[in-house]
Amino acid sequence: MSEQIILNADPRERTGSNKARVIRNIDGMVPAIIYGAEKESLNIKLRLNELTKASQDELFYTQVLLIKTGDIEEKVVLKELQKDPAKGKFLHADFLRVSSKTKLKVVIPVNFANEEDCDGVKNEGGVINKSIREIEILCSAGNIPESIEVDVINLALGSSIRLSELNLPEGSEIPGLDETTDQMIVSVNAPRAVVEEEPIIEEGEEAEGSEGESEGEEDASDNNSGEDSE
């Protein structure tokens, strides 16, 4: 399990668009808010360099984060991170408080294990086809997996693995999964046949070939004529 991402924050008394600009442009920080869990909302501001570094980690968008504001520690998940569409600067961040019992919908990446040793590839010459690379699951905030592992070592040629066959963490589920939404995740297919195309004869080449045949026919005709005259 990777280390938890920690963000340091300061209380934010100023609210409103004008004061938010001051926080961003003068303080060099990013205004944010923490809410939820039937507690009062907490207005904070985050250090831009810490937020920028954290946002480069994929886990920032899926895992439980820890925000420290003085002596106060809040376990949260990111709900929204607003950016300036033109400049890419962070404008505002929204965080939701969580507990170990909080249920969250999160998008988790899929990791495929033992691709090189896959039976259908190694022994039958097949090719792995990955249809899904990330999955939305519903799980407790205290048990969010970093990824979903799909082991393909025993996958034979012509076989596949579907969503309903995944081993999810205890207490986790795929929302709305039934027979109609049970998608294929990965399969092993036969390699596509390579069809060799016949060479294309240009019009000029075809004409030259026709002329050569005509000349040959005329020569043969002349020889036959000479034989007849004898």
URHU-V531218 format. One line per field, one symbol per residue. ss: DSSP state (@ for helix, = for strand, . for the rest). psi: psi as a letter, one per 30 degrees, with the letter a starting at -180 (. if undefined). burial: + if it has 16 or more other ideal C-beta (glycine too) atoms within 10 Angstrom, else -. Layout:
ss=???
psi=???
burial=???
//
This chain:
ss=.....======.....@@@@@@@@@...========..=========@@@@@@@@..@@@@...=====..============......========.....===========.....@@@@...=====...=======@@@...=====........===@@@.......=..........=======............@@@@@@@@@@@@@@@@@@@@@@@@@@@.
psi=klkkkkkkllkjeklleefeeeeeeefhlkklkklaghlkkjklkkkeeeeeeeffkefefflkljkkjbfkkkklkkekjkljfefgkkelkkkkkllffkkkklkklkkkkhefgkefeefgglkkjjfkflkklklkfghjkelkkjjgegjlkfllklefgkjllkglljkgkaefgilkekljlkkkkjkkkkkkkleeeeeeeeeeeeeeeeeeeeeeeeeee.
burial=----+-+-+--+-------+--++----++++++-+-----+++++++-++--++---++-++++-+-+----+++++--+--------+-+++++++---+-+-+-+-+-+-++--++++----+-+------+-+-+++--++--+-+-+--+-+-+++-+--+-+---+-+--+-------++++------------------------------------------
//
